[in-house]
Amino acid sequence: MPARRPQSADLFGKRPAKTPPRLDPLEEADQIALFQWRRLMVPKYPELRWLHASLNGVPLSPGLAAKMRALGMTAGIADVFLPVARGGYSGLYIELKRAKGVLSDLSSAQKEFVEFVTAQGYRAEWCKGWDAARNLVRNYLEGKLC
């Protein structure tokens, strides 16, 4: 049996530690699932066509991050927005966290944003996983959150 080749180090001479696989989906996987559900449900809820996401959580190079800030990307803006008025609200903002997320996972900027838009007449919630976000959107559209 041939000898195993030694593992090569990364550019800085260190081998990255192996991390155990996640048992809960990443936030981005939950957001993808929410938007897949949206595509299926537009015939039932035509307003879902306008459900959209901010790209605040996308990793960017320093140069692109600076450009995006110059173009108006702002820390703390919620992940998902539905610009549909229902039940006295002007629209629905959702800050999506992983299914195992907790309220303390919200940054101070995210908490500040939720408080601000709530005071402006929007519904703003944080959701643990895409199931919770889907249920929130459905209940909002059906007027069950008032």
C-alpha positions as a printed NumPy array, in Angstrom:
array([[  0.   ,   0.   ,   0.   ],
       [  1.526,   3.355,  -1.012],
       [  2.223,   5.947,   1.654],
       [ -0.288,   8.766,   1.918],
       [  0.806,  12.11 ,   0.619],
       [  1.128,  14.723,   3.325],
       [ -1.668,  17.244,   3.395],
       [ -0.666,  20.589,   1.987],
       [ -0.985,  23.675,   4.128],
       [ -2.938,  26.742,   3.105],
       [ -1.185,  29.887,   1.878],
       [ -0.36 ,  30.926,   5.427],
       [  1.192,  27.599,   6.429],
       [ -1.745,  26.383,   8.494],
       [ -4.219,  23.69 ,   7.727],
       [ -7.803,  24.803,   8.446],
       [ -9.501,  22.818,  11.176],
       [-12.261,  20.539,   9.987],
       [-15.64 ,  21.647,  11.176],
       [-18.479,  19.235,  11.775],
       [-21.339,  19.469,   9.27 ],
       [-24.263,  21.69 ,  10.266],
       [-27.417,  19.909,  11.263],
       [-29.553,  22.979,  10.725],
       [-29.667,  24.789,   7.387],
       [-27.841,  28.037,   6.89 ],
       [-29.861,  31.236,   6.804],
       [-29.302,  31.469,   3.053],
       [-30.801,  27.988,   2.538],
       [-33.911,  29.101,   4.438],
       [-34.172,  32.229,   2.31 ],
       [-33.812,  30.201,  -0.898],
       [-36.591,  27.872,   0.308],
       [-38.834,  30.853,   1.073],
       [-38.384,  32.223,  -2.442],
       [-38.941,  28.799,  -4.012],
       [-42.23 ,  28.653,  -2.106],
       [-43.03 ,  32.169,  -3.352],
       [-42.609,  31.091,  -6.985],
       [-45.086,  28.255,  -6.433],
       [-47.629,  30.415,  -4.601],
       [-47.833,  33.475,  -6.898],
       [-50.941,  32.036,  -8.634],
       [-52.738,  31.893,  -5.266],
       [-51.26 ,  35.132,  -3.873],
       [-50.388,  37.398,  -6.854],
       [-48.925,  40.001,  -4.488],
       [-46.071,  37.58 ,  -3.741],
       [-44.59 ,  38.627,  -7.074],
       [-43.277,  41.687,  -5.213],
       [-41.725,  39.839,  -2.266],
       [-38.028,  40.622,  -2.511],
       [-34.795,  40.386,  -0.572],
       [-31.977,  42.706,   0.399],
       [-28.53 ,  41.313,  -0.273],
       [-27.031,  42.568,   2.985],
       [-25.865,  39.106,   4.074],
       [-23.936,  38.302,   0.891],
       [-20.156,  38.16 ,   1.431],
       [-18.407,  40.778,  -0.704],
       [-14.825,  41.691,  -1.422],
       [-13.71 ,  44.882,   0.351],
       [-13.839,  46.862,  -2.912],
       [-17.298,  45.635,  -3.856],
       [-18.541,  46.174,  -0.293],
       [-17.378,  49.808,  -0.465],
       [-19.112,  50.231,  -3.824],
       [-22.337,  48.696,  -2.498],
       [-22.285,  51.014,   0.548],
       [-21.789,  53.962,  -1.848],
       [-24.81 ,  52.707,  -3.813],
       [-26.93 ,  52.679,  -0.66 ],
       [-26.599,  49.241,   0.927],
       [-27.259,  49.854,   4.613],
       [-26.476,  47.649,   7.605],
       [-29.468,  46.41 ,   9.569],
       [-32.037,  46.386,   6.749],
       [-34.273,  43.326,   7.058],
       [-33.673,  40.355,   4.745],
       [-37.101,  40.217,   3.098],
       [-39.767,  42.806,   2.294],
       [-43.33 ,  42.461,   1.02 ],
       [-44.618,  45.889,  -0.109],
       [-48.284,  45.007,   0.351],
       [-50.606,  46.839,   2.723],
       [-52.708,  44.633,   5.003],
       [-54.464,  45.013,   8.328],
       [-53.405,  48.606,   8.855],
       [-49.744,  47.926,   8.026],
       [-47.948,  49.489,   5.063],
       [-45.945,  46.334,   4.315],
       [-44.124,  43.416,   5.914],
       [-40.419,  43.217,   6.755],
       [-38.885,  39.893,   7.798],
       [-35.469,  39.342,   9.343],
       [-34.806,  35.681,   8.627],
       [-32.616,  33.634,  10.95 ],
       [-31.715,  29.944,  10.961],
       [-34.276,  27.613,  12.46 ],
       [-32.159,  27.358,  15.61 ],
       [-31.696,  31.125,  15.78 ],
       [-32.561,  33.184,  18.824],
       [-33.63 ,  36.798,  19.224],
       [-30.141,  37.695,  20.463],
       [-28.826,  36.743,  16.988],
       [-30.193,  40.064,  15.73 ],
       [-27.545,  42.751,  15.519],
       [-28.154,  46.081,  17.202],
       [-28.638,  47.639,  13.726],
       [-31.27 ,  44.983,  12.872],
       [-33.121,  45.593,  16.145],
       [-32.989,  49.341,  15.53 ],
       [-34.368,  48.863,  11.999],
       [-37.26 ,  46.67 ,  13.211],
       [-38.172,  49.25 ,  15.855],
       [-37.96 ,  52.111,  13.336],
       [-40.116,  50.547,  10.605],
       [-42.653,  49.37 ,  13.181],
       [-43.019,  52.976,  14.321],
       [-43.516,  53.963,  10.652],
       [-46.532,  51.666,  10.255],
       [-44.917,  48.495,   8.892],
       [-45.177,  45.01 ,  10.293],
       [-41.653,  43.837,  11.107],
       [-40.796,  40.427,  12.547],
       [-37.857,  38.096,  12.84 ],
       [-38.45 ,  34.471,  11.917],
       [-36.649,  31.27 ,  12.853],
       [-36.379,  29.395,   9.57 ],
       [-38.275,  29.519,   6.326],
       [-41.355,  27.689,   7.676],
       [-41.954,  30.477,  10.167],
       [-41.383,  33.11 ,   7.468],
       [-43.778,  31.344,   5.076],
       [-46.457,  31.14 ,   7.755],
       [-45.969,  34.81 ,   8.62 ],
       [-46.312,  35.863,   4.964],
       [-49.369,  33.674,   4.422],
       [-51.086,  34.922,   7.585],
       [-50.22 ,  38.526,   6.691],
       [-51.699,  38.196,   3.203],
       [-54.827,  36.509,   4.56 ],
       [-55.305,  39.229,   7.192],
       [-54.802,  36.873,  10.132],
       [-52.204,  39.006,  11.952],
       [-54.385,  41.924,  12.984]])
